[in-house]
Amino acid sequence: MTYAFGAAPRLSTEVRVGGVLTDASTVSLSILLPDGTVDGPFTPVHDGPGLYHHDYPSTQSGRHVARWVTAGPVGADEEVFDVAALWGEAGVISLRAAKKQLNIDEDDTDDDEEIADHLRSVTAVCERYAGALVRATHTEKHTGGYALALNHVPALELVSVVAIRTGGVGQDVADLDLDGPTGIVTRLDGGKMYGPLRATYVAGRTDIPANVSQAAKILLQHLWETQRGTMGGVRTGGSDEVYDPRFGFSIPRRVLELLGEQPPGIA
C-alpha cells in the first residue's frame, strides 16, 4: 500500500491464540525507515481483545517495514507500506477525473485506494512515452563537457550542479542556460564544465496536454476492466492492444497514438 507524503497510515495487528483473539501482555511496534534507521518502539492503541493499531505520520518517502512484537504470547509480524515522495501522489489525472471515467460516484470511496494505485501505474506509462508530466525533483551524475543532457524532460528548473570529487569545480546555476524542452544545459559563456558533476533539477509540466489526459483515462479504464474481467471481445480483424514487456501488460493502440507513437504503416 502506498500513502501520500504527510499522511498518517494506520498500522494494525491481531494477536490470536488457537485462532481466538487474545490480549498480549506487551505489544510494541518499531518501523524500519527508508534511510535504514529504526523509529520506535511505540505502544499501540488497544482496540479490543487482541486488536491493536498505531497511526504513524512518516517524515520520509520510500519503503517502510513495520514490525510488531508481542509477549504473552510471544510473536512477531511485519507489515510493509510505502510513502510517496512529496507531491508524488499527484497523477497525470485527478482521482475525481478517474472516478468519472470509470462511472464511479464521487461519494463512493470504497475503491479510492485501488484507483490511486492504478493512477500511479498509468502516470508512469504516460511519462515513458510523453516525457515528464508530474512535477518531481531528480538528481543524476554527468561526466561534464560543453553541455549536459538531463535525463528527464521537459525540465522546469535547474537547482544545482555540484562537483562530485574533492577539489572539483561546480557550476553556479546563474551562469548556466537550461533549455527546458530538450533538457540541455550549457554555460552562458560557452565554456566547458569539468566533471564528474551531480545535477539536481525539477522536471514535469505546468499543464497536461489534452491528448495525454485522454490517453491516461483510456489506459486507466483498460486496466480497471481487465482486472475485473468486464472487457468485451477483441474486434474482428485484429487487436487494439500492444504488448509492452517493459510494463508487463498490454497497452491499447489508441493510447499509444494519443501519446504520440506513430501508427504502423505510416511513413
Secondary structure, 3 states (H helix, E strand, C coil): CEECCCCCCEEEEECEECCEECCCCEEEEEEECCCCCEEEEECCEEEECCEEEEECCCCCCEEEEEEEEEECCCEEEEEEEEECCCCCCCCCCCHHHHHHHCCCCCCCCCCHHHHHHHHHHHHHHHHHHHCCCCCEEEEEEEEEECCEECCCCCEEEEEEEEECCCCCCCECHHHEEEECCCCEEEECCCCCEEEEEEEEEEECCCCCCHHHHHHHHHHHHHHHHHHHCCCCCCCCCCCCEEEECCCCEEEEHHHHHHCCCCCCCCC
